[in-house]
Amino acid sequence: MRALLATAAIAGTLTAGAVITGTGTAAATPPPPSPQCAIVSYPLVFLIEATGGASSPLLPLANSLQAAVCS
């Protein structure tokens, strides 16, 4: 009887630990971007890098486009 209770207690502890770990991981992982957001964002990244990176004159326009599409 003690062996059965010990086995049940260990199994319950491992299951609870797995559930808590899974919940923490799911909450910490951001969802993937929507397809529309990806279609707009990735070409913008290359365009901004090709035109000067952080000092690109297109950066404000790219930020506003991303904000409108990736809400």
Residue pairs with C-beta under 8 A, 6 or more apart in sequence:
33 41
33 70
34 70
36 69
36 70
37 66
37 69
37 70
40 65
40 66
40 69
40 70
41 66
41 69
41 70
44 62
44 65
44 66
47 58
47 62
48 56
48 58
48 59
48 62
49 56
51 57
51 58
56 62
